Structures are given as C-alpha cells and as structure tokens.
C-alpha cells in the first residue's frame, strides 16, 4: 500500500522474488510519487550521518549502490556532484570529526577532510573553517525513479491502482480485508508504506498508536538562474545531533537549478505544503499526542527560530549566507515545499532509525524519512526477505 518510491520498490521486489504472485499497489492519489518522494531534495545520500549498525546505515549504503545501478539500467539521471559538510568555526570541528568517524565506519568511499583553502577548491564560493568532502553523494530524479518502478510492477503482471483510498482494514484467518469507498479487497499479505499517514493506517490494522507521525514542513527557496553558479554540488552544515534534520543547505538539482533549504516547521496538516493548507483535524490530532507535547516543551525555542526563519526571507537567507557569504535575499525565489513524516515516540523522542513492524499478515513501515528514498531498493529487499 502506497505508491511512493518505497511502496513501489517493495512491490517490484515482491514480483521479482516471488514470480507468479499477484501484486497490487493501492494509493489514494491520481499519480505516483505525489508526496514525500516528489517533494524532497533529490539527494542520493552516501551514508555519512547514521549510527553504525543501524538499519539506516546498512540500508543506505546498500541502497545507494542499487539506486545507481537502477538509474544506469533505466537511463535515468544520476549525477555524483559530491557534497561538503562545512564546519563554520572551531566549535563545530569535533562534531564534524564525529560525522567522519561514522561515515568511515559505514564504509562511505572517497572521504576527504578539507582545510579552509581546500574547501574553496571544491566549492569556490563556500566559507568555513573546515569541511568533509563526500564525492560519491549524488543527485537523482526520484519521481522518475518511482514512475520506472511502477512500470516494472506492471511489466511483471502487477497492478498499480491509483485514486483508491483505504478506509478500513480487517485481519481474519491469516488474510487481510482492505476496505475502500467502493469495494472490499482480500490479500494474503499487506505491506503498509503510507508515509505521512503511516500511523493511521497501522492503527487500522490493529497496531499500536505510537510512534505517531508528526508532519514537519520543509520550506525551500531556489536560486535565480543567474546565481546558480554560486554552488557546484551540495553544501551542508554540521547538523545538530539532537535532531534528525540536516539544517538549511544548498542542493544542486538534476535540471541545473539550486535549492536552498529546507528548514523544519510544524505543518498544519499531514499534507500541509502551504501555510493555508491547514486542517483542524490533523492539527488537533498532533497536538493531542503525548509525544508531540513532550517534544514541544523540550524544543520550543528551536521551533520558534525555525518559524521565524521561514516567515522572514531575510532570516532564511542569513542562515544560508553563513556558508555562501555572497548570497543575497534577492538571489532566492520561493520553491515548492515538502512535508516530512517524522515518527515521535510517546516520551517525545524523535525516532531516528527506520522502524518496521509486523502484525501477522500485515507489515507496517512506521518510520522511513530520509534517507528512505536513497535506501528504497534496499529497504524493499529487507522487507521481502523478512516475509
């Protein structure tokens, strides 16, 4: 269930691993990759940040190799433009070295520590005390990958049914009945890759209410074309280790444009891509969750800073200018926002690793934020192997 990149990768892997099995993908939207897959930064992550031994670490490293091969096979864009993680000052050197230690433990190839002068050789307009260069970090077109995966599912005899909303689930006699507004469908196995609605669909299957999804909107700006030359590849800050977000950064896109962002602010709806996309029921559900209340009490100051940065373009530009000093607010125009489905435990902890559960014939993907797109083909292997 779910026609994002992960749901389609799982469907393709089931069809590959079990020839003859009938595979059906259900999604309420009229197109594939309508949400997180089609609204992210387009980065294929090399595995720098993730705790060694975690699912994120192992599946990201496996996934980026599979993704590169798949894009080559299908003739899809895959550009190893490289990435620098920049320490602005001496206080950020130790966190930068910790990222290097993790990346080496995860087997990220080609890493190089850069001095201030060496950083300028890689990114002539960037500024910082030091940096870590990952030349194998790449950019891709994830919606195109999702469309190719959907074609693979159909070519293997499977079905991708769009515009079909799931309104109920019932487990009985080792099977699963899936209710839609117009019919009830029966399946031997159900794999829930519902993204922004993962917790809701999991609850329909009888799973626990937590971890709950808290939707964080990531807002982007785009450099005007005549200023895109300020960035060659990807320029990232040293992230705050308390959060699974990577901070405002510069991302070159496969079409040659450069995005600046995202920040992370509470979305007013599960699919709240604009401030006016508010949905009272979604917001009340978030506010009532114990995990969100604990999270808000603990980190309200950070949230306020993120909110201010999104409301005032100059403040957003000031954060980005710490890494590219030549940047001006007038160099940026608004770009489409995305919403991240971030799972939060009841104690307010942001779930960092991928989290996948099992309820008899139902497998539920409860947390799969970045680098899930990078890791999608490897996550699919992992899920199907566990089945």
C-alpha positions in Angstrom: 0.0 0.0 0.0 1.4 3.4 -1.1 2.7 4.5 -4.5 5.7 6.5 -3.3 9.1 5.2 -4.1 9.2 2.8 -1.1 5.8 1.2 -1.7 6.7 0.8 -5.4 10.1 -0.6 -4.7 8.6 -3.2 -2.3 6.0 -4.2 -4.9 8.7 -4.6 -7.5 10.8 -6.7 -5.2 7.9 -9.0 -4.3 7.3 -9.5 -8.0 11.0 -10.2 -8.6 11.4 -12.5 -5.6 8.1 -14.4 -6.0 7.3 -14.9 -9.7 3.6 -15.7 -10.2 2.5 -13.9 -7.0 -0.2 -11.3 -7.8 0.9 -7.9 -6.7 -1.4 -4.9 -6.2 -0.4 -1.3 -5.2 -3.1 1.0 -3.8 -2.8 4.7 -3.4 -5.4 7.5 -2.9 -3.6 9.9 -5.2 -4.1 10.1 -9.0 -0.3 9.8 -9.6 2.7 8.1 -8.1 5.2 10.0 -6.0 2.7 12.6 -5.0 4.1 13.4 -1.6 7.5 12.8 0.1 9.0 11.1 -3.0 8.1 14.0 -5.3 8.9 16.8 -2.8 12.3 16.1 -1.4 15.8 17.5 -2.3 16.6 14.8 -4.8 19.8 13.7 -3.0 21.2 10.2 -3.0 22.9 10.0 0.4 26.2 8.2 0.8 25.6 7.3 4.5 27.6 9.9 6.4 25.4 10.6 9.4 23.9 7.3 10.5 24.8 5.3 13.6 27.0 2.4 12.5 25.0 -0.9 12.8 21.6 0.9 12.4 19.2 0.0 9.6 19.7 3.5 8.2 23.4 2.9 7.9 23.3 -0.5 6.4 20.3 0.0 4.1 21.6 3.4 2.9 24.9 2.0 1.9 23.3 -1.0 0.1 20.6 1.3 -1.3 22.8 3.9 -3.0 24.6 1.2 -4.9 21.3 -0.4 -6.0 19.9 3.0 -6.9 22.9 3.9 -9.0 22.7 0.7 -10.9 19.0 1.1 -11.4 19.3 4.6 -12.8 22.0 3.4 -15.1 19.9 0.5 -16.3 16.8 2.7 -16.9 18.7 5.7 -18.4 17.7 8.0 -15.5 19.7 10.9 -14.3 22.3 10.1 -11.6 24.9 12.8 -11.0 27.7 12.3 -8.5 28.2 16.0 -7.9 29.6 15.5 -4.4 28.9 17.1 -1.1 30.7 19.1 1.5 29.7 19.2 5.2 31.0 22.5 6.4 32.2 23.4 10.0 31.7 27.2 10.3 34.1 27.6 13.2 36.3 25.7 15.6 33.4 24.8 17.8 32.0 22.6 15.0 35.2 20.7 14.3 34.6 17.9 16.8 31.0 17.2 15.6 32.5 17.2 12.0 35.0 14.6 13.1 32.2 12.5 14.6 30.5 12.6 11.2 33.7 11.4 9.6 34.1 8.6 12.1 30.5 7.4 11.4 31.0 7.7 7.7 34.2 5.7 7.7 32.6 3.0 9.9 29.7 2.8 7.4 32.1 2.4 4.5 31.5 5.6 2.7 34.1 5.8 -0.1 36.4 8.6 -1.0 36.0 10.8 2.1 38.4 13.7 2.4 38.9 16.2 5.2 39.3 19.8 3.8 41.0 22.8 5.1 39.5 26.3 4.6 41.6 26.7 1.4 40.8 23.2 0.1 37.1 23.8 0.6 37.4 26.8 -1.7 38.9 24.4 -4.4 35.8 22.2 -4.2 33.2 25.0 -3.7 34.8 28.3 -4.7 32.0 30.4 -3.1 31.7 28.5 0.2 33.2 29.6 3.5 34.1 27.6 6.6 36.8 26.6 9.0 37.0 23.1 7.6 34.8 20.6 5.7 34.3 16.9 5.0 34.0 16.0 1.3 31.9 13.1 0.1 32.5 12.8 -3.7 30.0 9.8 -4.1 27.0 11.7 -2.8 24.7 12.2 -5.8 21.5 13.8 -7.1 18.7 11.9 -8.9 15.2 12.4 -10.1 13.1 10.5 -7.6 9.7 10.9 -9.3 11.2 9.5 -12.5 12.6 6.6 -10.5 9.1 6.0 -9.0 7.5 6.0 -12.4 10.0 3.5 -13.6 9.4 1.2 -10.6 5.6 1.4 -11.3 6.3 0.4 -14.9 8.3 -2.6 -13.6 5.5 -3.7 -11.4 3.1 -3.6 -14.3 5.5 -5.3 -16.6 5.7 -8.2 -14.1 2.0 -8.6 -14.2 1.2 -6.5 -11.1 -1.4 -3.7 -10.8 -0.9 -0.1 -9.7 -4.4 1.2 -8.7 -4.4 5.0 -8.2 -7.3 7.1 -6.8 -8.1 4.2 -4.4 -8.3 5.4 -0.7 -8.1 2.7 2.0 -10.7 3.4 4.7 -10.5 0.2 6.7 -8.5 -3.0 7.4 -9.6 -6.3 8.9 -7.4 -9.2 9.7 -9.1 -12.6 9.8 -8.0 -16.2 9.2 -4.4 -15.2 8.2 -5.6 -12.8 5.5 -6.3 -9.1 5.3 -9.5 -7.4 4.1 -8.9 -3.9 2.7 -12.0 -1.6 2.5 -12.2 1.2 0.1 -15.2 3.6 -0.6 -16.4 1.3 -3.3 -15.3 -2.3 -2.6 -13.5 -4.7 -0.3 -10.4 -6.4 -1.4 -8.8 -9.5 0.1 -5.0 -10.1 0.3 -2.7 -12.8 1.8 -0.1 -10.2 2.8 -0.3 -6.4 3.2 2.7 -4.1 3.3 1.9 -0.6 4.6 4.2 2.1 3.1 1.8 5.0 3.8 4.3 7.8 4.5 2.5 10.8 6.1 -0.4 8.5 7.1 1.7 5.5 8.3 0.5 5.6 11.9 -3.2 6.0 10.9 -3.1 3.0 8.5 -1.1 1.0 11.0 -3.8 1.6 13.6 -6.5 0.5 11.2 -4.6 -2.8 11.1 -4.6 -3.0 14.9 -1.1 -1.7 15.5 -0.2 0.5 18.5 -0.9 4.2 18.2 2.7 5.1 18.7 5.1 6.1 17.3 2.8 8.9 15.9 3.6 10.8 12.8 4.3 14.5 13.3 4.4 16.3 10.0 7.2 18.8 9.6 7.1 21.1 6.6 10.4 21.8 4.9 10.4 25.1 3.0 12.7 25.8 0.1 13.9 28.7 -1.9 15.6 28.4 -5.3 18.5 30.4 -6.6 17.6 32.6 -9.6 19.3 31.1 -12.7 22.0 33.8 -13.0 23.2 33.0 -9.4 23.1 29.2 -9.6 26.8 29.3 -10.3 27.4 30.0 -6.6 27.1 26.3 -5.9 28.8 23.4 -7.8 27.3 20.5 -5.8 25.9 20.1 -2.3 26.8 22.3 0.7 25.6 21.2 4.1 26.1 22.5 7.6 27.2 20.3 10.5 23.8 19.1 11.8 22.6 19.5 15.4 22.9 15.9 16.8 19.7 16.4 18.8 17.6 16.3 15.7 17.3 14.1 12.6 17.1 17.1 10.4 20.2 18.3 8.5 19.7 22.0 8.5 19.3 24.6 5.7 21.7 23.6 2.9 22.4 24.1 -0.8 21.3 21.4 -3.2 22.0 21.3 -6.9 19.2 19.6 -8.9 19.5 17.4 -11.9 17.9 20.2 -14.0 20.8 22.5 -13.1 18.9 24.6 -10.6 20.0 25.0 -7.0 17.6 24.8 -4.0 18.2 26.4 -0.6 16.6 24.6 2.4 14.8 23.0 3.9 14.0 24.3 7.4 11.7 22.2 9.6 8.4 23.7 11.0 5.3 22.0 12.2 2.9 21.5 9.3 -0.7 22.5 9.9 -1.9 19.4 8.0 -0.5 16.0 7.1 -0.3 17.3 3.6 0.2 20.9 4.5 2.6 22.2 1.8 1.5 25.8 2.2 0.5 27.8 5.3 -3.1 28.0 4.0 -3.2 24.2 3.8 -4.4 23.9 7.4 -6.6 21.1 8.5 -8.1 21.3 12.0 -8.5 17.6 12.5 -4.8 16.9 11.6 -3.5 19.7 13.8 -5.6 18.6 16.8 -4.5 15.0 16.4 -0.9 16.2 16.5 -1.4 18.5 19.5 -3.1 15.7 21.5 -0.3 13.2 21.1 1.7 12.9 24.3 4.9 12.6 22.3 4.4 15.9 20.5 3.6 17.7 23.8 6.9 16.4 25.3 8.8 17.3 22.1 7.3 20.8 22.1 8.1 21.5 25.7 11.7 20.4 25.2 12.4 22.2 22.0 10.1 25.2 21.6 12.9 27.7 21.3 14.4 25.8 18.3 10.9 25.6 16.8 10.4 29.4 17.3 13.7 30.1 15.5 12.7 27.8 12.6 9.3 29.5 12.4 10.9 33.0 12.3 13.3 31.9 9.6 10.5 30.6 7.4 8.4 33.7 7.9 11.1 36.2 7.1 13.0 35.6 3.8 16.0 37.7 5.1 16.3 35.5 8.1 16.3 32.4 5.9 18.9 33.9 3.7 21.1 34.9 6.7 21.3 31.2 7.8 22.3 30.1 4.3 24.8 33.0 3.9 26.9 31.6 6.8 28.1 29.0 4.2 27.9 31.1 1.0 28.6 34.7 2.0 27.9 36.1 -1.4 24.3 35.1 -1.2 21.7 37.8 -1.1 18.0 37.5 -0.2 17.2 38.8 -3.7 19.0 35.8 -5.2 16.3 33.5 -3.9 12.7 32.8 -5.1 10.2 30.6 -3.3 10.2 26.9 -4.3 7.8 24.1 -3.6 7.8 22.8 0.0 7.8 19.3 1.2 6.4 17.6 4.4 8.4 15.0 6.3 6.6 12.2 8.1 8.6 12.1 11.3 7.7 9.5 13.9 7.7 10.5 17.5 7.7 8.2 20.5 5.4 8.8 23.5 8.3 10.3 25.5 8.9 13.0 22.8 11.9 11.3 21.3 12.2 11.7 17.5 12.5 8.2 16.1 15.9 8.2 14.3 16.2 4.8 12.7 13.9 3.1 10.2 11.1 1.3 12.1 9.3 -1.6 10.5 6.7 -3.8 12.4 4.8 -7.0 11.8 1.2 -7.9 12.7 0.5 -11.4 11.3 0.0 -10.8 7.6 0.5 -7.1 7.9 3.9 -5.4 7.7 3.9 -1.7 8.7 6.6 0.8 7.9 6.2 3.2 10.8 9.2 5.5 10.2 11.0 5.9 6.9 12.2 9.5 6.5 15.5 10.5 4.7 17.4 8.5 3.5 14.5 6.3 2.7 14.4 7.3 -1.0 18.1 6.5 -1.3 17.6 3.3 0.6 14.3 2.3 -1.0 15.5 -0.7 -3.1 17.5 -2.0 -0.1 14.5 -1.5 2.3 12.4 -3.4 -0.2 14.9 -6.3 -0.1 14.9 -6.2 3.7 11.1 -6.3 4.0 10.7 -9.1 1.4 13.5 -11.1 3.0 11.7 -10.8 6.4 8.5 -12.0 4.9 
